[in-house]
Amino acid sequence: MMVVGIVAVCAVLLVLAFLVPRLSRHPERGTQRTLGAGSRAGGKAPGVLGRIFSKPFRSSSKAVGKSGSAGRRARGNMPF
């Protein structure tokens, strides 16, 4: 279920970053802040479990950042 949510957020951010690049940064940062809190909470588990619990949040945060930057980069390559 979380995977579907992250894919949906990435798709929305990609479209938003393409259409209105400046306004897309706030939702992107908010999403990354939320995922960072989940990563920090998961990382408090002892030992190897901490890395295992925080990894999905770290990789999701990275995907959100790449999605937003890809939309802004595509917008920058447009001829108009």
N, C-alpha and C positions, 0 to 999 in steps of 0.2 A: 504494500500500500504506500509505503514511503517513497518507493522508486517512482511510482506513478505521479505522486505529488511533486517530486523534484523535476521530473521530465516536464510536467505542466508548467512549473515556475520557470524553467529554462526557456520553454517555448514562448511564454508570455514576455519574458525579458528580452528575448531575441527580437520579437516583433516590436516591442516598445522601444528598444534601442535603435532599431532601424527607422521607425517613424519619428520619434522625438528623442534624439540622443542625449540632450542635456537633462531632460526630465526622467530619464531611465536610471540615472545614478542613485537617486534616493531609494527606490524600491530594491535595487541591487544591493546597496549597503545594508538596508534593513534585513534582507534575507540572509546576507552573510553574517550579520551580527547575531541573528537567531541561530543559525547553524553553528556559529562559533561557541555560543552558550551551550549548545548540546554537546559539542566536542569537549569542552572543558568539563562538563558534568560527567561525561562518559570516561574521561581521562582520570577521574578520581578513583576509579576502581583499582585495586591493587595489581601490580605486576603486568603480566601479559594481557590480562583482561582489560586494563585501561586502554591499551593500544587498540585492542580489538573493538571495544565499544566506541572509541572516538573516531575510528577510521571512516565509517560511512558519512559522518558529518563533515570531516575534512575533505573527502573527495566530492561531496555534494557542493560544498562551498567553492571548491575549485571549478566545478562544472558551471555554477551560476556565474562566476567571474568570466569564464571563457565565453559563455553565451552572450553576456552583455557586451563584451569587447568585440565579439564577432559581428554583432549587429551594428555597432558604431563603425567598425572598420568597413563593413559592406556599404554603409551609408556614405562613407567618405570616398568610396570608389565609384559612386554613381556620377554620371556625366553632367547632371544638372544641379 
